[in-house]
Amino acid sequence: MMVLLVENSKLYQLFLSDLFMRLGYQPVNVTSHQEALHALEKYEFRLICLNPSVDGEDTMELIPQVRKLAPQASIILLTSDRAKGIRLQAVKAGVTEVIYKSSTSHIIRRLRVLLGGSYNNQVLSSSCRVLYVEDSRTQAAIVHHTLEQDMNLRVEHCDSAETALEWLVSREYDLVITDVLLKGGASGLWLLRQLRQLDNENAQLPVLTLTGHDDPERRLELLRAGTTDYVTKPVLKEELSIRVNNLLSSKLLMDKVLEQQAQMQKLAMRDELTGCYNRLGLEELAEKYICQAARQGHPISLAMVDIDHFKLINDEHGHDTGDKVLRALGKLLRRKSRKSDVVARWGGEEFVLLLPETNQTQGQAALQKLRKMVAEMRAIAGVTVTASFGFTSIKSPQCPQLNTMITCADKALYQAKRQGRNCVIYRKCEHRNPDRKQAGLPSKQIPDSRS
C-alpha cells in the first residue's frame, strides 16, 4: 500500500520515507500541488501527508481537491506552526489530523494509529538485550525460554530490584521486564521509579511490568511510575511475545529516528561547500564555549578570517575557481586547528575561528602560523591566495555575547585590510553584557571594499 508525501524539504522527505517504509508502506514523494493531484489521479493512497506551504503554494487550497480525489484516505497536515487557527482551518478543509513536526515520538504513534495499527515487524535478533527481573524460578524459566529460545533475544536475568538497578547503571539494554513483587526490600515499582531517574540512556527504556493484580488502582500506579506496558499473570506465551515484539520494534524504530535526527542536525550545522560549521553551527557551540570559559576564568579568542581580493578572484577566474579557493581554505583551517577549536564559514569569503583556552599572545602566534600556511598554499587553478586575520580575546567572569566578540574581531579585520592585507591584527574586546533581547548577531557592517 502507498502513502503520498507532499513535501519540498529533501531532509524531511528522507526522514518520512524511511519511517513509512519501516511501517510497511511505499512512499511516493512529490514537491508541488500539481504533482500531488497527478499522483492522486493515478494511484490509490491509504494516507496523504501535506506540508502547509509547498514552494509558496497554500496547501489549504489543495486539501478540498485531495479530499475529493481520495475520500477514504487519511489526510495529515505536518506543520511546525502551533497557532490554533491553523488546526481549525485545516480540519474544516478536510484534514484528518494535524501533527506537529517537533514531536517525533508523537508522529510515530499517530501514524501507527491512522494506518490501522499495522506494522511491519522487524526481525528481532540476538543484538536486542533484555533485562528480566523475577524472583520466582518457575516463572523465570518459562519467560526466559520464550524470550531466548522462541524470540532469539539476549536475556540477562536477576532476582532483585537492587541488582537490576546496579546493572542498569553500567550496562546497556533495549527492554526491561520486571515483576512487581520481588524478594528483598525493593519492589518492581521501586525499580521503575529509580530507572526513570537515571542519568543515562537507560532512563528512557521501554518497561514491561508483570503483575498478579489487575485492578484499576494498580494499573494507574504502574503507569504513573513510568511503565510502558504491563501483563497480568498468569502470562500467556503468545501475549508476552506480541507485547515484547511491539515494544522492541518501537524502540528500534525510535532509535533509527533519533539517529536520523542527529544526522539531520549535523547536516544543518555544516556549510555544504567547505565542510566547516555554518552560522547556525557556530551559534550552537559558541555560547557553550564562551560561557564555560567565563565560569572557569579561562581566556578565549575569536578570529575573523577574510580571503584577500576574493571578488577579483571570482571576476577574473570564475566562481568555480572561487569555490575551490573556499574549499581549500576551509580544509586548511580545519586540519591545522585543534580539536577543541571551532571553524565556521561566516558567509561569502569570511571564516570565524573560535579558540578556547587561548589568550592574546597565544592567539597571535597561532594565527600568524595559519596566515603563513595560507600564503604558502599551492596555487589553486593558477591563483595564489592570502588572507587577513582580525581577532580579539577575552577573560571575564561574565559570559560575553558572541556578537560582542564578532564585532571586535570584525573591526580588527577591517584594520588588517587597511594596513595592506595578509596580516594579523588584534583588537581588545570591549565587553558589555547586553540584555538577551539585544543579543542578536549583527549584520555585516564592514564595506565590501575591504576585500
DRENDO-1510 file (C-alpha; in Angstrom, 1 decimal, always signed):
<recs>
REC; n; res; u; v; w
REC; 1; MET; +0.0; +0.0; +0.0 .
REC; 2; MET; +1.1; +3.5; -0.7 .
REC; 3; VAL; +1.3; +6.9; +1.1 .
REC; 4; LEU; +1.7; +10.3; -0.6 .
REC; 5; LEU; +4.2; +12.8; +0.8 .
REC; 6; VAL; +3.7; +16.4; -0.4 .
REC; 7; GLU; +6.9; +17.9; +1.0 .
REC; 8; ASN; +9.7; +20.1; -0.6 .
REC; 9; SER; +12.3; +19.6; +2.2 .
REC; 10; LYS; +14.6; +16.9; +1.0 .
REC; 11; LEU; +15.8; +16.1; +4.5 .
REC; 12; TYR; +12.2; +15.7; +5.8 .
REC; 13; GLN; +11.4; +13.7; +2.7 .
REC; 14; LEU; +14.1; +11.2; +3.6 .
REC; 15; PHE; +13.0; +11.1; +7.2 .
REC; 16; LEU; +9.4; +10.4; +6.4 .
REC; 17; SER; +10.1; +8.0; +3.5 .
REC; 18; ASP; +12.3; +5.9; +5.8 .
REC; 19; LEU; +9.7; +6.0; +8.5 .
REC; 20; PHE; +6.9; +4.8; +6.2 .
REC; 21; MET; +9.0; +2.0; +4.7 .
REC; 22; ARG; +9.6; +0.7; +8.2 .
REC; 23; LEU; +5.9; +0.8; +8.8 .
REC; 24; GLY; +5.4; -1.3; +5.7 .
REC; 25; TYR; +4.2; +1.3; +3.2 .
REC; 26; GLN; +5.5; +2.5; -0.1 .
REC; 27; PRO; +6.1; +6.3; +0.0 .
REC; 28; VAL; +5.5; +8.5; -3.1 .
REC; 29; ASN; +7.3; +11.8; -2.9 .
REC; 30; VAL; +6.1; +15.0; -4.7 .
REC; 31; THR; +7.1; +18.6; -4.3 .
REC; 32; SER; +4.2; +20.6; -5.8 .
REC; 33; HIS; +0.4; +20.7; -5.8 .
REC; 34; GLN; +0.3; +19.8; -9.5 .
REC; 35; GLU; +2.4; +16.7; -8.9 .
REC; 36; ALA; +0.2; +15.7; -5.9 .
REC; 37; LEU; -3.0; +15.9; -7.9 .
REC; 38; HIS; -1.5; +13.9; -10.8 .
REC; 39; ALA; -0.4; +11.2; -8.4 .
REC; 40; LEU; -3.9; +11.1; -6.8 .
REC; 41; GLU; -5.5; +10.6; -10.2 .
REC; 42; LYS; -3.1; +7.8; -11.0 .
REC; 43; TYR; -2.8; +5.9; -7.7 .
REC; 44; GLU; -4.8; +5.0; -4.6 .
REC; 45; PHE; -3.3; +6.1; -1.3 .
REC; 46; ARG; -4.0; +5.0; +2.2 .
REC; 47; LEU; -2.5; +8.1; +3.8 .
REC; 48; ILE; -1.6; +11.6; +2.5 .
REC; 49; CYS; +0.9; +13.8; +4.3 .
REC; 50; LEU; +0.9; +17.5; +3.5 .
REC; 51; ASN; +3.2; +20.4; +4.2 .
REC; 52; PRO; +1.3; +23.7; +4.9 .
REC; 53; SER; +3.3; +25.5; +2.2 .
REC; 54; VAL; +5.0; +23.9; -0.8 .
REC; 55; ASP; +7.0; +26.2; -3.0 .
REC; 56; GLY; +4.9; +29.2; -1.9 .
REC; 57; GLU; +1.6; +27.4; -2.7 .
REC; 58; ASP; -1.1; +27.5; +0.0 .
REC; 59; THR; -1.9; +23.9; +0.9 .
REC; 60; MET; -5.3; +24.9; +2.4 .
REC; 61; GLU; -6.5; +25.4; -1.2 .
REC; 62; LEU; -5.2; +21.9; -2.1 .
REC; 63; ILE; -6.9; +20.0; +0.7 .
REC; 64; PRO; -10.5; +20.0; -0.7 .
REC; 65; GLN; -9.2; +18.7; -4.1 .
REC; 66; VAL; -7.3; +16.0; -2.3 .
REC; 67; ARG; -10.3; +15.0; -0.3 .
REC; 68; LYS; -12.4; +14.8; -3.4 .
REC; 69; LEU; -9.9; +12.6; -5.2 .
REC; 70; ALA; -9.2; +10.4; -2.1 .
REC; 71; PRO; -12.4; +10.4; +0.0 .
REC; 72; GLN; -11.3; +7.3; +2.1 .
REC; 73; ALA; -7.7; +8.4; +2.7 .
REC; 74; SER; -6.4; +9.9; +6.0 .
REC; 75; ILE; -5.0; +13.3; +5.3 .
REC; 76; ILE; -2.3; +14.6; +7.7 .
REC; 77; LEU; -1.0; +18.1; +7.9 .
REC; 78; LEU; +2.6; +18.1; +9.2 .
REC; 79; THR; +3.4; +21.6; +10.5 .
REC; 80; SER; +5.7; +23.5; +12.8 .
REC; 81; ASP; +3.1; +26.2; +13.3 .
REC; 82; ARG; +1.2; +25.7; +16.6 .
REC; 83; ALA; -1.3; +28.6; +16.0 .
REC; 84; LYS; -4.8; +27.4; +16.9 .
REC; 85; GLY; -6.2; +28.9; +13.7 .
REC; 86; ILE; -4.1; +26.6; +11.5 .
REC; 87; ARG; -5.6; +23.4; +13.1 .
REC; 88; LEU; -9.2; +24.7; +12.9 .
REC; 89; GLN; -8.7; +25.8; +9.3 .
REC; 90; ALA; -7.2; +22.5; +8.3 .
REC; 91; VAL; -9.9; +20.4; +9.9 .
REC; 92; LYS; -12.6; +22.5; +8.2 .
REC; 93; ALA; -10.9; +22.0; +4.9 .
REC; 94; GLY; -10.9; +18.2; +5.3 .
REC; 95; VAL; -7.8; +17.2; +7.1 .
REC; 96; THR; -8.0; +14.2; +9.3 .
REC; 97; GLU; -5.4; +15.3; +11.8 .
REC; 98; VAL; -2.7; +18.0; +12.4 .
REC; 99; ILE; +0.6; +16.7; +13.7 .
REC; 100; TYR; +3.4; +18.9; +14.8 .
REC; 101; LYS; +6.9; +18.2; +13.3 .
REC; 102; SER; +8.7; +19.0; +16.6 .
REC; 103; SER; +7.4; +15.8; +18.3 .
REC; 104; THR; +8.9; +12.8; +16.6 .
REC; 105; SER; +7.5; +10.2; +19.0 .
REC; 106; HIS; +4.0; +11.7; +18.6 .
REC; 107; ILE; +4.4; +11.5; +14.8 .
REC; 108; ILE; +5.2; +7.8; +15.0 .
REC; 109; ARG; +2.4; +7.0; +17.5 .
REC; 110; ARG; -0.3; +8.8; +15.5 .
REC; 111; LEU; +0.8; +7.4; +12.1 .
REC; 112; ARG; +0.6; +3.8; +13.5 .
REC; 113; VAL; -3.0; +4.5; +14.7 .
REC; 114; LEU; -4.0; +6.2; +11.5 .
REC; 115; LEU; -2.6; +3.3; +9.4 .
REC; 116; GLY; -4.9; +0.9; +11.3 .
REC; 117; GLY; -2.3; -0.3; +13.8 .
REC; 118; SER; -0.5; -2.3; +11.1 .
REC; 119; TYR; +3.2; -2.6; +11.5 .
REC; 120; ASN; +6.0; -4.3; +9.5 .
REC; 121; ASN; +7.5; -6.2; +12.4 .
REC; 122; GLN; +11.2; -6.0; +12.3 .
REC; 123; VAL; +13.2; -9.2; +12.7 .
REC; 124; LEU; +14.4; -9.2; +16.3 .
REC; 125; SER; +17.9; -10.6; +16.6 .
REC; 126; SER; +20.3; -11.6; +19.4 .
REC; 127; SER; +21.6; -8.0; +19.3 .
REC; 128; CYS; +18.5; -7.0; +21.3 .
REC; 129; ARG; +19.3; -7.2; +25.0 .
REC; 130; VAL; +16.6; -7.7; +27.6 .
REC; 131; LEU; +16.9; -7.3; +31.4 .
REC; 132; TYR; +14.5; -9.7; +33.1 .
REC; 133; VAL; +13.8; -9.2; +36.9 .
REC; 134; GLU; +11.9; -12.1; +38.5 .
REC; 135; ASP; +12.4; -14.0; +41.8 .
REC; 136; SER; +10.2; -17.0; +41.0 .
REC; 137; ARG; +12.4; -19.7; +39.5 .
REC; 138; THR; +9.4; -21.4; +37.8 .
REC; 139; GLN; +8.1; -18.2; +36.3 .
REC; 140; ALA; +11.6; -17.1; +35.3 .
REC; 141; ALA; +12.3; -20.4; +33.5 .
REC; 142; ILE; +9.1; -20.1; +31.4 .
REC; 143; VAL; +9.6; -16.4; +30.4 .
REC; 144; HIS; +13.3; -16.9; +29.9 .
REC; 145; HIS; +12.7; -19.7; +27.4 .
REC; 146; THR; +10.1; -17.7; +25.5 .
REC; 147; LEU; +12.5; -14.7; +25.2 .
REC; 148; GLU; +15.7; -16.6; +24.4 .
REC; 149; GLN; +14.6; -19.7; +22.5 .
REC; 150; ASP; +11.5; -18.6; +20.7 .
REC; 151; MET; +12.3; -14.9; +20.1 .
REC; 152; ASN; +16.1; -15.1; +19.8 .
REC; 153; LEU; +16.8; -12.4; +22.3 .
REC; 154; ARG; +19.7; -11.9; +24.7 .
REC; 155; VAL; +18.4; -12.1; +28.2 .
REC; 156; GLU; +20.1; -11.2; +31.4 .
REC; 157; HIS; +18.2; -12.4; +34.5 .
REC; 158; CYS; +18.4; -11.3; +38.1 .
REC; 159; ASP; +16.0; -11.8; +41.1 .
REC; 160; SER; +16.2; -8.5; +42.9 .
REC; 161; ALA; +15.4; -4.8; +42.1 .
REC; 162; GLU; +18.7; -3.8; +43.7 .
REC; 163; THR; +20.8; -5.9; +41.4 .
REC; 164; ALA; +18.8; -4.8; +38.4 .
REC; 165; LEU; +19.4; -1.2; +39.2 .
REC; 166; GLU; +23.2; -1.8; +39.5 .
REC; 167; TRP; +23.2; -3.4; +36.0 .
REC; 168; LEU; +21.1; -0.5; +34.6 .
REC; 169; VAL; +23.6; +2.0; +35.8 .
REC; 170; SER; +26.5; +0.3; +34.0 .
REC; 171; ARG; +25.1; -1.8; +31.2 .
REC; 172; GLU; +23.0; -1.2; +28.0 .
REC; 173; TYR; +19.6; -2.7; +27.3 .
REC; 174; ASP; +16.8; -2.5; +24.9 .
REC; 175; LEU; +14.0; -3.6; +27.2 .
REC; 176; VAL; +13.3; -4.2; +30.9 .
REC; 177; ILE; +10.8; -6.8; +32.0 .
REC; 178; THR; +10.1; -6.9; +35.7 .
REC; 179; ASP; +7.7; -8.5; +38.2 .
REC; 180; VAL; +6.1; -6.1; +40.7 .
REC; 181; LEU; +6.7; -8.3; +43.8 .
REC; 182; LEU; +10.3; -9.2; +44.3 .
REC; 183; LYS; +12.3; -10.6; +47.1 .
REC; 184; GLY; +14.2; -8.2; +49.4 .
REC; 185; GLY; +13.1; -4.7; +50.4 .
REC; 186; ALA; +12.6; -3.3; +46.9 .
REC; 187; SER; +9.8; -3.9; +44.5 .
REC; 188; GLY; +9.5; -3.7; +40.7 .
REC; 189; LEU; +7.6; -0.4; +41.3 .
REC; 190; TRP; +10.6; +0.9; +43.2 .
REC; 191; LEU; +12.9; -0.2; +40.4 .
REC; 192; LEU; +10.7; +1.5; +37.8 .
REC; 193; ARG; +10.8; +4.8; +39.6 .
REC; 194; GLN; +14.6; +4.6; +40.1 .
REC; 195; LEU; +15.1; +3.7; +36.4 .
REC; 196; ARG; +13.2; +6.8; +35.2 .
REC; 197; GLN; +15.6; +9.0; +37.3 .
REC; 198; LEU; +18.8; +7.5; +35.9 .
REC; 199; ASP; +21.3; +9.9; +34.3 .
REC; 200; ASN; +21.9; +7.7; +31.2 .
REC; 201; GLU; +20.1; +6.5; +28.1 .
REC; 202; ASN; +18.5; +3.6; +30.0 .
REC; 203; ALA; +16.2; +6.1; +31.7 .
REC; 204; GLN; +14.1; +6.1; +28.5 .
REC; 205; LEU; +13.9; +2.3; +28.1 .
REC; 206; PRO; +10.6; +0.6; +27.5 .
REC; 207; VAL; +9.4; -1.4; +30.5 .
REC; 208; LEU; +7.1; -4.3; +30.5 .
REC; 209; THR; +5.7; -4.9; +34.0 .
REC; 210; LEU; +4.3; -8.3; +35.2 .
REC; 211; THR; +1.7; -8.1; +37.9 .
REC; 212; GLY; -0.7; -10.5; +39.6 .
REC; 213; HIS; -3.2; -7.7; +40.3 .
REC; 214; ASP; -5.3; -6.4; +37.5 .
REC; 215; ASP; -7.2; -3.8; +39.5 .
REC; 216; PRO; -7.5; -0.2; +38.2 .
REC; 217; GLU; -5.6; +1.4; +41.1 .
REC; 218; ARG; -2.5; -0.9; +40.5 .
REC; 219; ARG; -2.6; -0.2; +36.7 .
REC; 220; LEU; -2.7; +3.6; +37.3 .
REC; 221; GLU; +0.1; +3.3; +39.8 .
REC; 222; LEU; +2.3; +1.5; +37.3 .
REC; 223; LEU; +1.5; +3.9; +34.5 .
REC; 224; ARG; +2.2; +6.9; +36.8 .
REC; 225; ALA; +5.6; +5.4; +37.7 .
REC; 226; GLY; +6.5; +5.2; +34.0 .
REC; 227; THR; +5.8; +1.6; +32.9 .
REC; 228; THR; +5.4; +1.3; +29.1 .
REC; 229; ASP; +3.1; -1.7; +29.2 .
REC; 230; TYR; +2.0; -4.4; +31.6 .
REC; 231; VAL; +0.9; -8.1; +31.5 .
REC; 232; THR; -1.2; -9.8; +34.2 .
REC; 233; LYS; -0.3; -13.2; +35.5 .
REC; 234; PRO; -0.5; -16.0; +34.5 .
REC; 235; VAL; +1.4; -14.8; +31.5 .
REC; 236; LEU; +0.2; -16.2; +28.1 .
REC; 237; LYS; +3.2; -17.0; +25.9 .
REC; 238; GLU; +1.5; -15.5; +22.8 .
REC; 239; GLU; +0.6; -12.3; +24.6 .
REC; 240; LEU; +4.1; -11.9; +26.0 .
REC; 241; SER; +5.7; -12.4; +22.6 .
REC; 242; ILE; +3.4; -9.8; +20.9 .
REC; 243; ARG; +3.9; -7.2; +23.6 .
REC; 244; VAL; +7.7; -7.7; +23.7 .
REC; 245; ASN; +7.9; -7.6; +20.0 .
REC; 246; ASN; +5.9; -4.4; +19.8 .
REC; 247; LEU; +8.0; -2.7; +22.5 .
REC; 248; LEU; +11.3; -3.7; +20.9 .
REC; 249; SER; +10.1; -2.8; +17.4 .
REC; 250; SER; +9.0; +0.7; +18.6 .
REC; 251; LYS; +12.3; +1.2; +20.4 .
REC; 252; LEU; +14.4; +0.2; +17.3 .
REC; 253; LEU; +12.3; +2.5; +15.2 .
REC; 254; MET; +12.7; +5.3; +17.6 .
REC; 255; ASP; +16.5; +4.7; +17.8 .
REC; 256; LYS; +16.6; +5.0; +14.0 .
REC; 257; VAL; +14.6; +8.2; +14.0 .
REC; 258; LEU; +16.8; +9.7; +16.7 .
REC; 259; GLU; +19.9; +8.7; +14.7 .
REC; 260; GLN; +18.4; +10.4; +11.6 .
REC; 261; GLN; +17.6; +13.5; +13.6 .
REC; 262; ALA; +21.1; +13.7; +14.8 .
REC; 263; GLN; +22.4; +13.3; +11.3 .
REC; 264; MET; +20.0; +16.0; +10.0 .
REC; 265; GLN; +21.1; +18.3; +12.8 .
REC; 266; LYS; +24.7; +17.7; +11.9 .
REC; 267; LEU; +24.0; +18.5; +8.3 .
REC; 268; ALA; +22.0; +21.6; +9.2 .
REC; 269; MET; +25.1; +22.9; +11.2 .
REC; 270; ARG; +27.6; +22.4; +8.4 .
REC; 271; ASP; +28.5; +24.5; +5.4 .
REC; 272; GLU; +28.0; +22.3; +2.3 .
REC; 273; LEU; +30.8; +23.8; +0.3 .
REC; 274; THR; +33.6; +23.8; +2.8 .
REC; 275; GLY; +32.6; +21.2; +5.4 .
REC; 276; CYS; +33.1; +23.9; +8.2 .
REC; 277; TYR; +30.4; +24.8; +10.6 .
REC; 278; ASN; +27.9; +27.4; +9.3 .
REC; 279; ARG; +26.5; +30.3; +11.3 .
REC; 280; LEU; +23.9; +28.0; +12.9 .
REC; 281; GLY; +26.6; +25.6; +14.0 .
REC; 282; LEU; +28.8; +28.4; +15.3 .
REC; 283; GLU; +25.9; +29.9; +17.3 .
REC; 284; GLU; +25.1; +26.5; +18.8 .
REC; 285; LEU; +28.6; +25.9; +20.0 .
REC; 286; ALA; +29.8; +29.4; +20.8 .
REC; 287; GLU; +27.6; +30.1; +23.8 .
REC; 288; LYS; +28.7; +26.9; +25.5 .
REC; 289; TYR; +32.4; +27.6; +24.9 .
REC; 290; ILE; +32.3; +31.2; +25.8 .
REC; 291; CYS; +30.3; +30.8; +29.0 .
REC; 292; GLN; +32.4; +27.8; +30.0 .
REC; 293; ALA; +35.5; +30.0; +29.7 .
REC; 294; ALA; +33.8; +32.7; +31.8 .
REC; 295; ARG; +32.9; +30.2; +34.6 .
REC; 296; GLN; +36.4; +28.7; +34.7 .
REC; 297; GLY; +38.1; +32.1; +34.4 .
REC; 298; HIS; +39.9; +31.0; +31.3 .
REC; 299; PRO; +40.7; +33.1; +28.2 .
REC; 300; ILE; +39.0; +32.5; +24.8 .
REC; 301; SER; +39.8; +34.1; +21.5 .
REC; 302; LEU; +37.8; +34.7; +18.3 .
REC; 303; ALA; +39.2; +35.4; +14.9 .
REC; 304; MET; +37.6; +36.6; +11.6 .
REC; 305; VAL; +39.4; +35.4; +8.5 .
REC; 306; ASP; +38.8; +37.0; +5.1 .
REC; 307; ILE; +40.3; +35.9; +1.8 .
REC; 308; ASP; +42.2; +38.9; +0.2 .
REC; 309; HIS; +40.9; +40.2; -3.2 .
REC; 310; PHE; +38.3; +37.4; -3.3 .
REC; 311; LYS; +36.0; +39.4; -5.6 .
REC; 312; LEU; +38.8; +39.8; -8.0 .
REC; 313; ILE; +39.4; +36.1; -8.0 .
REC; 314; ASN; +35.8; +35.4; -8.9 .
REC; 315; ASP; +35.7; +38.1; -11.5 .
REC; 316; GLU; +38.9; +37.1; -13.3 .
REC; 317; HIS; +38.9; +33.3; -12.8 .
REC; 318; GLY; +35.2; +32.4; -12.4 .
REC; 319; HIS; +33.1; +31.3; -9.5 .
REC; 320; ASP; +34.2; +27.6; -9.8 .
REC; 321; THR; +37.8; +28.7; -9.0 .
REC; 322; GLY; +36.4; +30.9; -6.2 .
REC; 323; ASP; +34.7; +27.8; -4.8 .
REC; 324; LYS; +37.9; +25.8; -5.0 .
REC; 325; VAL; +39.7; +28.5; -3.1 .
REC; 326; LEU; +37.0; +28.5; -0.4 .
REC; 327; ARG; +37.2; +24.7; -0.1 .
REC; 328; ALA; +40.9; +24.8; +0.1 .
REC; 329; LEU; +41.0; +27.4; +2.9 .
REC; 330; GLY; +38.2; +25.7; +4.8 .
REC; 331; LYS; +40.2; +22.4; +4.6 .
REC; 332; LEU; +43.4; +24.0; +5.8 .
REC; 333; LEU; +41.8; +25.8; +8.7 .
REC; 334; ARG; +40.1; +22.6; +9.9 .
REC; 335; ARG; +43.2; +20.4; +9.5 .
REC; 336; LYS; +45.5; +22.9; +11.2 .
REC; 337; SER; +43.2; +23.9; +14.1 .
REC; 338; ARG; +43.0; +22.0; +17.4 .
REC; 339; LYS; +40.1; +19.6; +18.1 .
REC; 340; SER; +38.8; +22.0; +20.6 .
REC; 341; ASP; +38.6; +24.9; +18.1 .
REC; 342; VAL; +35.5; +25.7; +16.2 .
REC; 343; VAL; +36.0; +26.6; +12.5 .
REC; 344; ALA; +33.0; +28.1; +10.8 .
REC; 345; ARG; +32.2; +29.8; +7.5 .
REC; 346; TRP; +30.6; +33.1; +8.4 .
REC; 347; GLY; +29.5; +34.0; +4.9 .
REC; 348; GLY; +31.0; +34.7; +1.5 .
REC; 349; GLU; +34.8; +34.6; +1.8 .
REC; 350; GLU; +34.8; +35.1; +5.6 .
REC; 351; PHE; +35.5; +32.4; +8.2 .
REC; 352; VAL; +35.4; +32.5; +12.0 .
REC; 353; LEU; +37.8; +30.7; +14.4 .
REC; 354; LEU; +36.7; +30.2; +18.0 .
REC; 355; LEU; +39.8; +29.3; +20.1 .
REC; 356; PRO; +39.1; +28.2; +23.7 .
REC; 357; GLU; +42.0; +28.4; +26.2 .
REC; 358; THR; +43.7; +31.0; +24.1 .
REC; 359; ASN; +44.9; +34.4; +25.2 .
REC; 360; GLN; +46.1; +37.3; +23.1 .
REC; 361; THR; +49.7; +36.1; +22.9 .
REC; 362; GLN; +48.8; +32.6; +22.1 .
REC; 363; GLY; +46.2; +33.7; +19.6 .
REC; 364; GLN; +48.7; +36.0; +17.8 .
REC; 365; ALA; +51.2; +33.1; +17.5 .
REC; 366; ALA; +48.6; +30.6; +16.3 .
REC; 367; LEU; +47.0; +32.9; +13.7 .
REC; 368; GLN; +50.4; +34.0; +12.4 .
REC; 369; LYS; +51.1; +30.4; +11.7 .
REC; 370; LEU; +47.8; +29.9; +9.9 .
REC; 371; ARG; +48.4; +33.1; +7.9 .
REC; 372; LYS; +51.7; +31.8; +6.7 .
REC; 373; MET; +50.2; +28.4; +5.8 .
REC; 374; VAL; +47.5; +30.1; +3.7 .
REC; 375; ALA; +50.1; +32.2; +1.8 .
REC; 376; GLU; +52.2; +29.1; +1.2 .
REC; 377; MET; +49.3; +27.0; -0.1 .
REC; 378; ARG; +49.9; +25.6; -3.6 .
REC; 379; ALA; +48.3; +27.8; -6.2 .
REC; 380; ILE; +44.7; +26.9; -6.9 .
REC; 381; ALA; +43.9; +27.0; -10.6 .
REC; 382; GLY; +46.8; +29.4; -11.0 .
REC; 383; VAL; +45.6; +31.6; -8.2 .
REC; 384; THR; +47.9; +32.4; -5.2 .
REC; 385; VAL; +45.8; +33.1; -2.0 .
REC; 386; THR; +46.4; +35.2; +1.0 .
REC; 387; ALA; +44.1; +36.0; +3.9 .
REC; 388; SER; +43.7; +38.8; +6.5 .
REC; 389; PHE; +43.1; +38.0; +10.2 .
REC; 390; GLY; +41.4; +40.1; +12.8 .
REC; 391; PHE; +41.0; +38.7; +16.3 .
REC; 392; THR; +40.0; +39.5; +19.9 .
REC; 393; SER; +40.5; +37.8; +23.2 .
REC; 394; ILE; +38.6; +37.9; +26.5 .
REC; 395; LYS; +38.9; +36.6; +30.0 .
REC; 396; SER; +35.9; +37.7; +32.1 .
REC; 397; PRO; +33.8; +36.3; +34.9 .
REC; 398; GLN; +30.8; +37.4; +32.9 .
REC; 399; CYS; +29.6; +35.5; +29.9 .
REC; 400; PRO; +30.0; +37.8; +26.9 .
REC; 401; GLN; +27.8; +37.5; +23.8 .
REC; 402; LEU; +29.1; +36.0; +20.6 .
REC; 403; ASN; +28.1; +39.2; +18.7 .
REC; 404; THR; +30.3; +41.2; +21.1 .
REC; 405; MET; +33.4; +39.2; +20.1 .
REC; 406; ILE; +32.4; +39.1; +16.4 .
REC; 407; THR; +32.1; +42.9; +16.3 .
REC; 408; CYS; +35.5; +43.4; +17.9 .
REC; 409; ALA; +37.2; +40.8; +15.6 .
REC; 410; ASP; +35.4; +42.4; +12.6 .
REC; 411; LYS; +36.8; +45.8; +13.4 .
REC; 412; ALA; +40.3; +44.3; +13.8 .
REC; 413; LEU; +39.9; +42.6; +10.4 .
REC; 414; TYR; +38.9; +45.9; +8.8 .
REC; 415; GLN; +42.1; +47.4; +10.2 .
REC; 416; ALA; +44.1; +44.5; +8.8 .
REC; 417; LYS; +42.7; +45.2; +5.3 .
REC; 418; ARG; +43.6; +48.9; +5.7 .
REC; 419; GLN; +47.1; +48.0; +6.7 .
REC; 420; GLY; +47.8; +46.1; +3.5 .
REC; 421; ARG; +46.1; +42.7; +4.0 .
REC; 422; ASN; +47.9; +39.4; +4.6 .
REC; 423; CYS; +48.4; +40.2; +8.3 .
REC; 424; VAL; +47.1; +39.6; +11.8 .
REC; 425; ILE; +45.6; +42.4; +13.8 .
REC; 426; TYR; +44.4; +42.3; +17.4 .
REC; 427; ARG; +41.7; +44.4; +19.0 .
REC; 428; LYS; +40.7; +44.4; +22.7 .
REC; 429; CYS; +37.2; +43.2; +23.3 .
REC; 430; GLU; +35.0; +46.0; +24.5 .
REC; 431; HIS; +32.9; +43.6; +26.7 .
REC; 432; ARG; +29.5; +44.7; +27.7 .
REC; 433; ASN; +26.8; +42.4; +28.9 .
REC; 434; PRO; +23.7; +43.3; +26.8 .
REC; 435; ASP; +20.2; +42.2; +27.5 .
REC; 436; ARG; +19.1; +39.0; +25.9 .
REC; 437; LYS; +16.8; +41.0; +23.7 .
REC; 438; GLN; +19.7; +42.9; +22.3 .
REC; 439; ALA; +21.9; +39.8; +21.8 .
REC; 440; GLY; +21.1; +39.2; +18.2 .
REC; 441; LEU; +24.1; +38.8; +15.8 .
REC; 442; PRO; +25.0; +41.9; +13.8 .
REC; 443; SER; +24.5; +42.2; +10.1 .
REC; 444; LYS; +27.7; +42.7; +8.1 .
REC; 445; GLN; +28.9; +46.2; +8.9 .
REC; 446; ILE; +32.2; +46.4; +7.0 .
REC; 447; PRO; +32.0; +47.7; +3.5 .
REC; 448; ASP; +32.6; +45.2; +0.7 .
REC; 449; SER; +35.6; +47.2; -0.5 .
REC; 450; ARG; +37.8; +45.8; +2.3 .
REC; 451; SER; +38.3; +42.5; +0.3 .
</recs>
